Amino acid sequence: MARTQTMVQLSVDLVDALDRAAADRDRSRSALIRELLWEALSSDRERAIGEEIAEGYRRIPQGEHDEWGDLGAAAEGGHRRTLRRLDAEERAAGHEPW
């Protein structure tokens, strides 16, 4: 991977803390900075994706009818049919359902 050197000004306290953290993690200062930057940028991206998902639910709240129909009612109907079929299978096998 090609790299570009970037100069960043840090306080003495921050450099000291960075050096201690790098030593604790057995990394170079540069490697730790790259790792921490990726973590921060990934966190920002995940937060943005989460906000987009939440905005979708604000626009089309869960449980409301859409072009797919009433998915809640369809799921409930499928659930009830499955339970009735399982009860019938148990009776056919000689077992009483609860």
Helices and strands as residue ranges (DSSP letters): H 12-24, H 29-59, H 71-92
